[in-house]
Structure formats: C-alpha cells, structure tokens
Amino acid sequence: MSDVITIDPATGAELGRYPGLDSAGIDSALDDAARAQTAWAEVPIAERAELLRVLGRLLRDEAEEHARLISREMGKPVTEALAEVRKCALTCDYYADHVEEFLADQPVHTEASASYVTYEPLGVVLAVMPWNFPYWQVIRFAAPTLAAGNGGLLKHASNVTGCALAIADVIRRAGFPDGLFQTLVLTGHGQVDEIVADPRVAAVTLTGSEGAGASVAAAAGRALKKTVLELGGSDPFVVLGDADIEKVAPLAVRARFVNTGQSCLCAKRFPVEGTVIDEFEQRVRDLVSALRVGDPLDPATQIGPLAKPSFVDDIDRQVSESVSMGARVIAGGYRIEGPGNYYAPTVLADVTPEMPVFREETFGPVMAIVRADDAAHAIRLADDTRYGLAASVWTANMERGLELGRGIHSGALFVNAVVVSDPRLPFGGVKLSGYGRELSREGMLEFTNVRAVWAMRTIA
C-alpha cells in the first residue's frame, strides 16, 4: 500500500508520511472493533460516562499541543484551533453528565403489564470525517456514540492524518478499551465501500461533500445500513431594515470568516434590505480589509491558508466568474502570492442568484452581499438554495424574525445570533445538506436500536 502524505498549507512543506492499511490490516481492525464493542456494550453506563470525563480532562490538559497539530495540518488559526479542542472537551463533559438520562428506558402506558422503549447500541459505527474541524467533527460523533455502547472506526481526511491518529491515541489513553475506537489510514480506491459492506460494521456517519455523501449512502443502502449525512451548506445571513447595522456588521464578519470561511456552517450569502445595505457594505468592507492574514501558528492571525492549493483555485474561479457577471469587489478578490494557499478576505456586492458565489457553496474567505427589496424578498433569497443546513435572521423584533425565519427551510434557525453547533441542540440539515442529526439526545439516539418492549405477567 502507498503512504499518506500530509502537507503544511502555510508553506507547502511535507509534514509526515503514514503507511496505509492493506486488506489484512483492515480485517484485523474490524475484528478488534467488533470484539471490543461486544464487551463494551455490557459496561455500565456510569462507567462509560467516567471515561468520557477523563477524555475531556486530557483534551483540556493537552489543548495547546492538539491545537498546534490542527494548525499545522490544515491551516486553522491557532486561537480557533484551541477553541475547537476545548469545545471537544466540553462535549465530552456534556455527554458524561447526560448519558444516563438520555438512555433511560421510557415508560409507555398501554394495556401491558409493562411496556417501555429502550435504547440499545447498534454495534460498530464507521465515521467518514472531513479536514476542516479535524477534532470537533470526530469528537461530536465519538462522544455520544461510545457513550451509547457502540464502537467507532474513523476514516479521516488524508490531509489531517496526524490529527486522526492523535485522536485515537487520546481516546485510548483515557481508558477506553483497546480496539473500540480506531483510526483507519486508507489509500486504496473502494476501501470505504468494502468496510461499509462488512457485516462487522453496523452503521455509517459522514460529514463531507454531496458527492462523498451520495457514494457512502449508496454503499450503505446496498447493505441496508443506517446512515447519518451532514453535507454542504450555503447558509443565509438575513439583515432586515430595522437591524442595528453597527452591531450586526462585526457579527456578520465573524459568521463568514471563521476558519478562513472553510465551514459548512459559515454564513455565506447575505441578503440585506436595501434601506440599510449601503451602511452594511461600508462597515463590512472596513472590517474585512483589517483582518490579519498570516501564519496560522501566530496567535494574532485571523485568516490562515486554505487547506489545499486546489481550494484556492476553486474560490478564485467562483469570484472571477461572479465578477464577470456583474458582482462588485469591495474588498479583496485576489490570490495572495508567495508560499502557502492564501486568498485575500473578499467581499462581493451586487451579487445575484445566478452567480457562482450565490448558487454554489463557497468554501473560503468570500462574502456575497445580495440586495433585497424588502423583508419578504430577503427571505425568498435566503431560501433560494439547494442547501438547508442553517440560517440566521437579524432584526430589532425577535418575534418577527422567528416568524419570517419559518420561510427558510433549514435544520437550524438563529435569530440575532451567529449560527454555531452546540452539544445541547441537534445539528443537521435538510435538502442537499443531508439527513439525520448529531449532538444532543437526538444525535446520541441515531445510533441506537430504539426497541419497543411489551410484557404481560400471565398468558391471556
């Protein structure tokens, strides 16, 4: 098998080489996972919860080390990488505190002597995860899945292989049984499909592109296995005419440029009512022009490199084509020459629905501002997308924002707040943003057998 090579996106230098698993290695990993999970399912829930608490403590104690690894492998500014690791620790604590409540039997009143719903582990779950939040994407899957009594196999994006192995190692050091959670370094075409089809794997979760989701869902469908898919997003950030633009503008910049704009959950399209659009454009332009681009390991850096050279090509094409169709550049709009995968933080105005920056998902530091005639038009623009992950509405009237937000089809609606994932709330999308839910009780129960129990004391 060939090696996986990781590359520093800030310099282009090689970071590491990792040997891929062959068929025998994969078979051994699946055997170990299945064996470990069978025993793990019998471990009392309180003991599983305690190991989650240990995992959370380790992540906090080692946060700086893990954050530097994230920044080196995929270019996230180190301050954001630290926040990512700490959020993972918080999520471990959350499930440790709530797993017994979430998995408790639910009595149902019927004619039976006893009737209730119970939640039992499914088995070993394969997770196919992306590079953009290399720790968070994994822990938000692993914490509830392991707590519920399942095992986990991680197929991570190849450019964050070091992160993937570090996550498996910290889970092992927290005391989880050997083999229960493993990172699979894969290089062969079709290996994921073969693992999905294997009877030792019970279910699959994927966060990634539409194409990757369709491929994994097709493989799982042939094997009749449960899937959860979290795919792309083109989230709208709707600014109504009564919003306080001085307060909204910096939040809009934060919503768009977190992780250098490389997030499915980032706000990407900004429908703004015409009565306030000039002020919005001016304030956003000034804020974006002041963002500091640089070395992701420098704590002062706000915008790092894109994760791969091809991503710079993609975002540059989307901007160039949109400008040729009439979009107006008010900040950025160009590649940054020199080493690394850098693109200037960009704001485009006069964007219309036929342009690539509106119609496609923009996975990079580009904000698209769209003029709306009125509030109703802004909502129509917001919902004019094949994606449906999340949306935010900004207004002086919360009740009006909630009512108007019902016109946007999405997995989450935020009013007067930047969209974030939170372990207390379910996370997932509709339309081509996928199906199923992660996080909260709903996310934990995705990979359980929701079993109905009916019992009579005597035979009638």
VEXMARSE-458559 format. One record per residue (C-alpha): chain; residue in one letter; residue number from 0; x, y, z. Coordinates in steps of 0.02 Angstrom, whole numbers, plus 50000, padded with zeros to 5 digits. Each point is the difference from the previous one (the first is absolute). Layout:
<atoms>
ATOM ch aa   i    c1    c2    c3
ATOM  A  A NUM     X     Y     Z
...
</atoms>
This chain:
<atoms>
ATOM ch aa   i    c1    c2    c3
ATOM  A  M   0 50000 50000 50000
ATOM  A  S   1 50056 50179 49969
ATOM  A  D   2 50031 50129 50135
ATOM  A  V   3 49889 50146 50048
ATOM  A  I   4 50099 50162 49997
ATOM  A  T   5 49948 50155 50096
ATOM  A  I   6 50051 50174 49941
ATOM  A  D   7 50012 50165 50095
ATOM  A  P   8 49875 50115 49911
ATOM  A  A   9 50093 50156 50060
ATOM  A  T  10 50166 49950 49923
ATOM  A  G  11 49975 49852 49884
ATOM  A  A  12 50126 49898 50101
ATOM  A  E  13 49973 49816 50035
ATOM  A  L  14 49945 49964 50179
ATOM  A  G  15 49987 49811 50010
ATOM  A  R  16 49980 49833 49913
ATOM  A  Y  17 49883 49864 50061
ATOM  A  P  18 49987 49822 49931
ATOM  A  G  19 49828 49951 49939
ATOM  A  L  20 49910 49844 50058
ATOM  A  D  21 49992 49850 49885
ATOM  A  S  22 49855 49875 49997
ATOM  A  A  23 50074 49897 50141
ATOM  A  G  24 50023 50154 50108
ATOM  A  I  25 49821 50055 49970
ATOM  A  D  26 49934 49826 50041
ATOM  A  S  27 50099 49998 50163
ATOM  A  A  28 49935 50172 50048
ATOM  A  L  29 49820 49948 49968
ATOM  A  D  30 50022 49842 50103
ATOM  A  D  31 50074 50098 50145
ATOM  A  A  32 49862 50131 49993
ATOM  A  A  33 49860 49871 49995
ATOM  A  R  34 50075 49903 50146
ATOM  A  A  35 50029 50157 50104
ATOM  A  Q  36 49825 50067 49967
ATOM  A  T  37 49915 49840 50053
ATOM  A  A  38 50082 50013 50170
ATOM  A  W  39 49979 50190 50010
ATOM  A  A  40 49812 49987 49977
ATOM  A  E  41 49992 49908 50167
ATOM  A  V  42 50097 50134 50095
ATOM  A  P  43 49884 50100 50115
ATOM  A  I  44 49955 50171 49932
ATOM  A  A  45 50073 50088 50152
ATOM  A  E  46 50170 49922 49964
ATOM  A  R  47 49992 50054 49818
ATOM  A  A  48 49959 50176 50059
ATOM  A  E  49 50152 50004 50114
ATOM  A  L  50 50116 49961 49854
ATOM  A  L  51 49923 50144 49904
ATOM  A  R  52 50043 50115 50145
ATOM  A  V  53 50179 49939 49994
ATOM  A  L  54 50005 50032 49813
ATOM  A  G  55 49936 50176 50028
ATOM  A  R  56 50137 50033 50129
ATOM  A  L  57 50136 49935 49885
ATOM  A  L  58 49941 50110 49857
ATOM  A  R  59 50002 50153 50113
ATOM  A  D  60 50171 49960 50072
ATOM  A  E  61 50075 49970 49828
ATOM  A  A  62 49901 50132 49905
ATOM  A  E  63 50149 50101 49941
ATOM  A  E  64 50088 49847 49929
ATOM  A  H  65 49845 49944 49906
ATOM  A  A  66 49965 50177 49938
ATOM  A  R  67 50174 50016 49925
ATOM  A  L  68 49975 49836 49908
ATOM  A  I  69 49834 50063 49928
ATOM  A  S  70 50080 50163 49943
ATOM  A  R  71 50149 49914 49920
ATOM  A  E  72 49897 49871 49905
ATOM  A  M  73 49853 50104 49937
ATOM  A  G  74 50045 50181 50031
ATOM  A  K  75 49872 50053 50130
ATOM  A  P  76 50056 50153 50101
ATOM  A  V  77 50066 49929 50162
ATOM  A  T  78 49882 50101 50111
ATOM  A  E  79 49853 49920 49909
ATOM  A  A  80 50083 49829 50011
ATOM  A  L  81 50015 50020 50189
ATOM  A  A  82 49815 50042 50009
ATOM  A  E  83 49961 49846 49897
ATOM  A  V  84 50092 49883 50117
ATOM  A  R  85 49920 50078 50153
ATOM  A  K  86 49828 49982 49922
ATOM  A  C  87 50038 49815 49978
ATOM  A  A  88 50039 49988 50186
ATOM  A  L  89 49838 50090 50042
ATOM  A  T  90 49904 49876 49893
ATOM  A  C  91 50078 49853 50090
ATOM  A  D  92 49943 50077 50165
ATOM  A  Y  93 49826 50029 49931
ATOM  A  Y  94 49972 49819 49951
ATOM  A  A  95 50081 49937 50160
ATOM  A  D  96 49873 50103 50097
ATOM  A  H  97 49848 49949 49896
ATOM  A  V  98 50028 49826 49929
ATOM  A  E  99 49905 49910 50138
ATOM  A  E 100 49851 50117 49976
ATOM  A  F 101 50005 49985 49810
ATOM  A  L 102 50007 49810 49999
ATOM  A  A 103 49875 49971 50141
ATOM  A  D 104 49853 49888 49957
ATOM  A  Q 105 49845 50100 49954
ATOM  A  P 106 49839 49928 50073
ATOM  A  V 107 49848 49997 49886
ATOM  A  H 108 49825 49975 50072
ATOM  A  T 109 49913 49853 49912
ATOM  A  E 110 49895 49849 50045
ATOM  A  A 111 50159 49900 50036
ATOM  A  S 112 50066 49962 50173
ATOM  A  A 113 50158 50091 49947
ATOM  A  S 114 50034 50097 49841
ATOM  A  Y 115 50142 50117 49963
ATOM  A  V 116 50128 50055 49872
ATOM  A  T 117 50181 49956 50026
ATOM  A  Y 118 50156 50063 49909
ATOM  A  E 119 50132 49870 49960
ATOM  A  P 120 50165 50018 49906
ATOM  A  L 121 50004 49953 49816
ATOM  A  G 122 50181 49941 49991
ATOM  A  V 123 50151 50071 49911
ATOM  A  V 124 49971 50165 49909
ATOM  A  L 125 50112 50060 49859
ATOM  A  A 126 50030 50189 49996
ATOM  A  V 127 50062 50083 49841
ATOM  A  M 128 50056 50173 50053
ATOM  A  P 129 50066 50160 49917
ATOM  A  W 130 50154 50106 50032
ATOM  A  N 131 49925 50170 50043
ATOM  A  F 132 49964 49966 50184
ATOM  A  P 133 50112 49848 50020
ATOM  A  Y 134 49971 49974 50187
ATOM  A  W 135 49824 50068 50021
ATOM  A  Q 136 49925 49898 49858
ATOM  A  V 137 50068 49841 50078
ATOM  A  I 138 49963 50033 50184
ATOM  A  R 139 49822 50057 49967
ATOM  A  F 140 49975 49827 49922
ATOM  A  A 141 50108 49898 50118
ATOM  A  A 142 49940 50067 50168
ATOM  A  P 143 49816 49954 49981
ATOM  A  T 144 50034 49845 49897
ATOM  A  L 145 50121 49923 50124
ATOM  A  A 146 49892 50054 50147
ATOM  A  A 147 49853 49907 49923
ATOM  A  G 148 50101 49839 50000
ATOM  A  N 149 50057 49998 49819
ATOM  A  G 150 50174 49986 49926
ATOM  A  G 151 50076 50121 49875
ATOM  A  L 152 50108 49990 49846
ATOM  A  L 153 50067 50164 49931
ATOM  A  K 154 50041 50029 49817
ATOM  A  H 155 50064 50179 50009
ATOM  A  A 156 50050 50117 49858
ATOM  A  S 157 50176 49955 49944
ATOM  A  N 158 50071 50175 50026
ATOM  A  V 159 49965 49990 50188
ATOM  A  T 160 50064 49823 50028
ATOM  A  G 161 50109 50059 50145
ATOM  A  C 162 49845 50070 50086
ATOM  A  A 163 49906 49838 49969
ATOM  A  L 164 50135 49895 50082
ATOM  A  A 165 50016 50123 50145
ATOM  A  I 166 49813 49989 50034
ATOM  A  A 167 50004 49810 50004
ATOM  A  D 168 50149 50008 50116
ATOM  A  V 169 49920 50120 50125
ATOM  A  I 170 49841 49894 50003
ATOM  A  R 171 50106 49847 50038
ATOM  A  R 172 50096 50093 50136
ATOM  A  A 173 49836 50052 50080
ATOM  A  G 174 49971 49816 50039
ATOM  A  F 175 49881 49943 49863
ATOM  A  P 176 50029 49817 49954
ATOM  A  D 177 50131 49958 49870
ATOM  A  G 178 49923 49985 49828
ATOM  A  L 179 49837 50087 50045
ATOM  A  F 180 50044 50159 49906
ATOM  A  Q 181 50127 49992 49859
ATOM  A  T 182 50065 50112 49861
ATOM  A  L 183 50011 49912 49832
ATOM  A  V 184 50131 50074 49883
ATOM  A  L 185 49932 49956 49829
ATOM  A  T 186 50077 50028 49830
ATOM  A  G 187 49917 49873 49886
ATOM  A  H 188 49854 50040 49886
ATOM  A  G 189 49842 49917 50059
ATOM  A  Q 190 50062 49959 50176
ATOM  A  V 191 49862 50103 50082
ATOM  A  D 192 49864 49909 49901
ATOM  A  E 193 50072 49832 50052
ATOM  A  I 194 50001 50052 50183
ATOM  A  V 195 49821 50063 49988
ATOM  A  A 196 49946 49833 49927
ATOM  A  D 197 50088 49898 50135
ATOM  A  P 198 49877 49920 50122
ATOM  A  R 199 50108 50054 50147
ATOM  A  V 200 49950 50180 49965
ATOM  A  A 201 49824 50046 50055
ATOM  A  A 202 49979 50181 49939
ATOM  A  V 203 50089 50145 49918
ATOM  A  T 204 50011 50187 50030
ATOM  A  L 205 50080 50123 49879
ATOM  A  T 206 50036 50185 49999
ATOM  A  G 207 50059 50061 49831
ATOM  A  S 208 49952 50044 49823
ATOM  A  E 209 49841 49952 49909
ATOM  A  G 210 50099 49881 49890
ATOM  A  A 211 50080 49912 50147
ATOM  A  G 212 49834 49990 50090
ATOM  A  A 213 49912 49926 49848
ATOM  A  S 214 50137 49871 49978
ATOM  A  V 215 49999 49942 50182
ATOM  A  A 216 49810 50003 50008
ATOM  A  A 217 49992 49890 49844
ATOM  A  A 218 50121 49875 50076
ATOM  A  A 219 49903 49999 50163
ATOM  A  G 220 49836 49984 49907
ATOM  A  R 221 50060 49844 49911
ATOM  A  A 222 50043 49927 50172
ATOM  A  L 223 49839 50068 50080
ATOM  A  K 224 50094 50095 50134
ATOM  A  K 225 49955 50158 50094
ATOM  A  T 226 50085 50161 49945
ATOM  A  V 227 50011 50178 50064
ATOM  A  L 228 50063 50129 49874
ATOM  A  E 229 50053 50179 50035
ATOM  A  L 230 50043 50076 49832
ATOM  A  G 231 50027 50173 49927
ATOM  A  G 232 49920 50164 50045
ATOM  A  S 233 49971 50172 49930
ATOM  A  D 234 49928 50081 50154
ATOM  A  P 235 49910 50167 49983
ATOM  A  F 236 50030 50145 50119
ATOM  A  V 237 49844 50108 49977
ATOM  A  V 238 50014 50183 50052
ATOM  A  L 239 49832 50088 50015
ATOM  A  G 240 49978 50187 49986
ATOM  A  D 241 49971 50026 50187
ATOM  A  A 242 50163 49915 50053
ATOM  A  D 243 50137 50097 50089
ATOM  A  I 244 50133 49994 49864
ATOM  A  E 245 50140 50062 50113
ATOM  A  K 246 49975 49846 50109
ATOM  A  V 247 49957 49879 49861
ATOM  A  A 248 50148 50034 49885
ATOM  A  P 249 50138 49928 50112
ATOM  A  L 250 49893 49847 50035
ATOM  A  A 251 49975 49977 49813
ATOM  A  V 252 50188 50002 49975
ATOM  A  R 253 50023 49874 50140
ATOM  A  A 254 49863 49889 49929
ATOM  A  R 255 50081 49997 49829
ATOM  A  F 256 50186 49994 50033
ATOM  A  V 257 50016 49876 50143
ATOM  A  N 258 50122 49862 49948
ATOM  A  T 259 50047 50108 49849
ATOM  A  G 260 49824 49971 49934
ATOM  A  Q 261 50027 49812 49989
ATOM  A  S 262 49846 49940 50093
ATOM  A  C 263 49835 49927 49944
ATOM  A  L 264 49921 50103 50140
ATOM  A  C 265 50074 50168 49950
ATOM  A  A 266 49881 50135 49940
ATOM  A  K 267 50034 50013 49814
ATOM  A  R 268 49860 50102 49921
ATOM  A  F 269 49945 50166 50075
ATOM  A  P 270 49829 50061 49942
ATOM  A  V 271 49987 50179 50066
ATOM  A  E 272 49851 50116 49985
ATOM  A  G 273 50037 50147 49886
ATOM  A  T 274 49965 50132 50133
ATOM  A  V 275 50156 49947 50098
ATOM  A  I 276 50109 49917 49870
ATOM  A  D 277 50116 50149 49969
ATOM  A  E 278 50045 50014 50184
ATOM  A  F 279 50020 49812 50013
ATOM  A  E 280 50118 49993 49851
ATOM  A  Q 281 50107 50143 50066
ATOM  A  R 282 50018 49929 50175
ATOM  A  V 283 50034 49823 49938
ATOM  A  R 284 50128 50063 49873
ATOM  A  D 285 50098 50091 50134
ATOM  A  L 286 49997 49852 50120
ATOM  A  V 287 50049 49871 49869
ATOM  A  S 288 50140 50109 49931
ATOM  A  A 289 50074 50005 50176
ATOM  A  L 290 50003 49811 50026
ATOM  A  R 291 50175 49937 50030
ATOM  A  V 292 50059 49865 49879
ATOM  A  G 293 50153 49898 50047
ATOM  A  D 294 50083 49852 50083
ATOM  A  P 295 49864 49894 50083
ATOM  A  L 296 50117 49967 50147
ATOM  A  D 297 50008 50186 50038
ATOM  A  P 298 49865 50042 50131
ATOM  A  A 299 49970 50167 49913
ATOM  A  T 300 49950 49917 49836
ATOM  A  Q 301 49815 50007 49957
ATOM  A  I 302 50005 49928 49823
ATOM  A  G 303 50112 49851 49963
ATOM  A  P 304 50035 49904 49841
ATOM  A  L 305 49869 49894 49913
ATOM  A  A 306 50028 49817 50034
ATOM  A  K 307 50053 49951 49822
ATOM  A  P 308 50063 50090 49844
ATOM  A  S 309 49848 49941 49902
ATOM  A  F 310 49886 50093 50120
ATOM  A  V 311 50083 50164 49951
ATOM  A  D 312 49965 49957 49818
ATOM  A  D 313 49818 49963 50040
ATOM  A  I 314 49967 50160 50096
ATOM  A  D 315 50093 50106 49871
ATOM  A  R 316 49892 49928 49861
ATOM  A  Q 317 49840 50035 50095
ATOM  A  V 318 50052 50180 50031
ATOM  A  S 319 50062 50031 49823
ATOM  A  E 320 49845 49929 49918
ATOM  A  S 321 49886 50098 50116
ATOM  A  V 322 50092 50163 49965
ATOM  A  S 323 49986 49968 49814
ATOM  A  M 324 49811 49984 50026
ATOM  A  G 325 49989 50168 50090
ATOM  A  A 326 50053 49975 50181
ATOM  A  R 327 50098 50145 50073
ATOM  A  V 328 50157 49972 50103
ATOM  A  I 329 50004 50111 50154
ATOM  A  A 330 50139 49907 50092
ATOM  A  G 331 50131 49872 49948
ATOM  A  G 332 49961 49898 49845
ATOM  A  Y 333 50173 49929 49963
ATOM  A  R 334 50125 49864 50040
ATOM  A  I 335 50141 50045 50117
ATOM  A  E 336 50164 49961 49914
ATOM  A  G 337 50140 49906 50086
ATOM  A  P 338 50010 49835 50094
ATOM  A  G 339 49842 49922 50070
ATOM  A  N 340 49818 49990 49946
ATOM  A  Y 341 49945 50178 50039
ATOM  A  Y 342 49853 50098 49930
ATOM  A  A 343 49958 50178 50053
ATOM  A  P 344 49844 50022 50108
ATOM  A  T 345 49871 50054 49871
ATOM  A  V 346 49833 50089 49998
ATOM  A  L 347 49892 50003 49843
ATOM  A  A 348 49850 50116 49983
ATOM  A  D 349 49862 50005 49868
ATOM  A  V 350 49993 49810 50003
ATOM  A  T 351 49853 49920 49910
ATOM  A  P 352 49930 49823 50011
ATOM  A  E 353 50075 49938 49836
ATOM  A  M 354 50180 50034 50056
ATOM  A  P 355 50114 49860 50063
ATOM  A  V 356 50026 50086 50169
ATOM  A  F 357 49812 49990 50027
ATOM  A  R 358 49957 49836 49915
ATOM  A  E 359 50149 49894 50056
ATOM  A  E 360 50073 49969 50172
ATOM  A  T 361 50149 50117 50024
ATOM  A  F 362 50127 49913 50110
ATOM  A  G 363 50119 50142 50032
ATOM  A  P 364 50013 50181 50058
ATOM  A  V 365 49869 50079 49886
ATOM  A  M 366 49842 50093 50055
ATOM  A  A 367 49858 50024 49876
ATOM  A  I 368 49882 50148 50033
ATOM  A  V 369 49830 49997 49912
ATOM  A  R 370 49881 50148 49992
ATOM  A  A 371 49823 49959 50058
ATOM  A  D 372 49851 50111 49957
ATOM  A  D 373 49913 49965 50165
ATOM  A  A 374 49991 49872 50139
ATOM  A  A 375 49896 49876 49899
ATOM  A  H 376 50124 50011 49857
ATOM  A  A 377 50145 49971 50120
ATOM  A  I 378 49919 49840 50063
ATOM  A  R 379 49970 49938 49822
ATOM  A  L 380 50182 50033 49958
ATOM  A  A 381 50054 49909 50158
ATOM  A  D 382 49899 49846 49955
ATOM  A  D 383 50053 50001 49817
ATOM  A  T 384 50129 49862 50020
ATOM  A  R 385 50013 49813 49987
ATOM  A  Y 386 50079 49998 50173
ATOM  A  G 387 49914 50008 50168
ATOM  A  L 388 50122 49990 50144
ATOM  A  A 389 49968 50158 50101
ATOM  A  A 390 49943 50181 49986
ATOM  A  S 391 50005 50159 50102
ATOM  A  V 392 49884 50151 50000
ATOM  A  W 393 50051 50169 50072
ATOM  A  T 394 49867 50123 50056
ATOM  A  A 395 49944 50115 50141
ATOM  A  N 396 49845 49891 50021
ATOM  A  M 397 50038 49821 50055
ATOM  A  E 398 49821 49940 49976
ATOM  A  R 399 49998 50066 49822
ATOM  A  G 400 50167 49917 49968
ATOM  A  L 401 49934 49833 50062
ATOM  A  E 402 49845 50014 49893
ATOM  A  L 403 50094 50049 49843
ATOM  A  G 404 50131 49867 50033
ATOM  A  R 405 49867 49866 49978
ATOM  A  G 406 50009 50040 49815
ATOM  A  I 407 50179 49935 49992
ATOM  A  H 408 50016 49810 49993
ATOM  A  S 409 50148 49951 50107
ATOM  A  G 410 50055 49886 50141
ATOM  A  A 411 50030 50148 50115
ATOM  A  L 412 49934 50178 50015
ATOM  A  F 413 50088 50134 50102
ATOM  A  V 414 49929 50174 50031
ATOM  A  N 415 50121 50138 50048
ATOM  A  A 416 50140 49876 50031
ATOM  A  V 417 50141 49923 49899
ATOM  A  V 418 49964 49819 49955
ATOM  A  V 419 50106 49877 50098
ATOM  A  S 420 49989 49815 50039
ATOM  A  D 421 49963 49967 50183
ATOM  A  P 422 50000 49829 50085
ATOM  A  R 423 49834 50044 50083
ATOM  A  L 424 49910 50022 49833
ATOM  A  P 425 49978 49880 49853
ATOM  A  F 426 50106 50038 49849
ATOM  A  G 427 49965 49952 49819
ATOM  A  G 428 49917 50056 49840
ATOM  A  V 429 49863 49977 49873
ATOM  A  K 430 50001 50000 49810
ATOM  A  L 431 50176 49966 49933
ATOM  A  S 432 50077 50041 50168
ATOM  A  G 433 49964 49822 50053
ATOM  A  Y 434 49892 49908 50125
ATOM  A  G 435 50005 49935 50177
ATOM  A  R 436 50062 50095 50151
ATOM  A  E 437 50157 50014 50103
ATOM  A  L 438 50020 50068 50178
ATOM  A  S 439 49870 50012 50139
ATOM  A  R 440 49893 49851 50048
ATOM  A  E 441 49939 49985 49820
ATOM  A  G 442 50177 49977 49938
ATOM  A  M 443 50040 49866 50128
ATOM  A  L 444 49844 49901 49958
ATOM  A  E 445 50040 49996 49813
ATOM  A  F 446 50114 49850 50030
ATOM  A  T 447 49893 49904 50121
ATOM  A  N 448 49869 49865 49974
ATOM  A  V 449 49842 50087 50060
ATOM  A  R 450 49918 49842 50064
ATOM  A  A 451 49819 49978 50052
ATOM  A  V 452 49970 49885 50148
ATOM  A  W 453 49828 49926 50045
ATOM  A  A 454 49981 49876 50141
ATOM  A  M 455 49851 49913 50084
ATOM  A  R 456 50010 49918 50171
ATOM  A  T 457 49890 49856 49945
ATOM  A  I 458 49954 49921 49836
ATOM  A  A 459 49825 50055 49954
</atoms>
